[in-house]
Amino acid sequence: MSEKFDQIKAREEQLLCRSYSRYPIAIHSGNMSHLTDVDGKEYVDLLAGIAVAAVGHCNPEICAVLAEQSHKLWHVSNLFYQEEQLELASLLLQTTHHDKVFFCNSGAEANEACIKLARRYMQEVRHADRYEIITLSNCFHGRTLATLAATGRENLSRGFGPLPAGFKQVPCQDLAALKASITEHTAAVMLEVVQGEAGVIPLDHAYLKGVEALCREQGILLICDEVQAGFCRTGTFWAFQQHDLKPDIMSTAKALANGLAMGCMLATNEVAKGFEPGSHATTFGGGALVSKVASKTIEIMLRDNLAARAAEVGTRLKARLDTIQKAYPKLIKEVRGQGLMLGIEFYKDGPKVWEELLQRGFICSLSHNANLRLLPALNIPESDLEAFCTTLEAICAQHN
Ligand SMILES: *Cc1c(COP(=O)(O)O)cnc(C)c1O
């Protein structure tokens, strides 16, 4: 590591709360799928800020809109009507069967809104004593107290108790277990169609259809957390569309404003009756500047058909990675995922391979010390993906 990097690291230790374990790089600047560190070293970015910069870092079209809007209006709060919000809402609603939008600022907040709406709809509209939210093992729904309760991982919630009550978790891909856990107090089932933090685990089609049918039969709501898998990443605009699901409520965030903080919840007209003026609010949600940036992001996704591109390019990339897996079956256990949301599970050398990729200029994430997670920009050049595969192959050959 350079002296410059060491100085930055030491300063951070003085200045910031120690809640992150960082990668050993300080990023200086970004350009579409490429990043440059403070020492001038260049990287191909296959992480995109954790599925956030979906149309590329400092995308010039987005920069232009951001600059223009920054001279017109940034934020006035939700006390006012703002056309920028409406433009964004109508674009979002073109992509899904939902009818109503609520803007907030992050994925966890979008999930909070989902949970609050599900409960309030049950209690105030249906007059049912239903509040329980059922989630699936390996899920990740955020770091606020309620979304930690939903996530249900002891290692994330240790020392933060007591967590809000009314959450229950069942083993994923087990329909009988889900059915057995539903009571007269159940309000909703909340799930990720492709579990991201868990290391990219797509849920089975038959299971997902079974969950939806069970929700309909029992009169409870289906909530899809599309925070990571949404926005074209898996090859359809929303991941649930590959299974023809119709969730009552969904949450989104990460790629929504290509790097500015924004989340949103979408609901059907029926379930949206659960909120009235004053029920739920946020100071920042849906500000004019961030809304304008999000609208441009979605416009680019639709115009350039990035869902279809993610499907096509992702299928080729997965086939290539499968070939590498077959060549090194003692090193790589499995390649999983859909579109440009892929996970490569290693038996034990994951951390070493991840580190060598970093040294050779390729950034991806490492989850659970075993899975390399690829979440590149949806418009990443295929030559960058091929360079990644060639490098991965070379590293695997060394470790075999
Ligand atoms: C990242 C993520 C969240 C949390 O989003 P934040 O913006 O970090 O609060 C929730 N659900 C899923 C599926 C995620 O990937």
The ligand as an ORCA input file, in Angstrom:
! r2SCAN-3c Opt
* xyz 0 1
  C     -29.022     -3.176      0.235
  C     -30.282     -3.839      0.552
  C     -31.172     -3.316      1.512
  C     -30.833     -2.129      2.363
  O     -30.667     -0.973      1.635
  P     -29.960      0.314      2.309
  O     -30.078      1.368      1.261
  O     -28.551     -0.079      2.639
  O     -30.734      0.631      3.528
  C     -32.391     -3.947      1.673
  N     -32.710     -5.042      0.962
  C     -31.876     -5.571      0.048
  C     -32.309     -6.767     -0.739
  C     -30.631     -4.997     -0.180
  O     -29.796     -5.544     -1.068
*
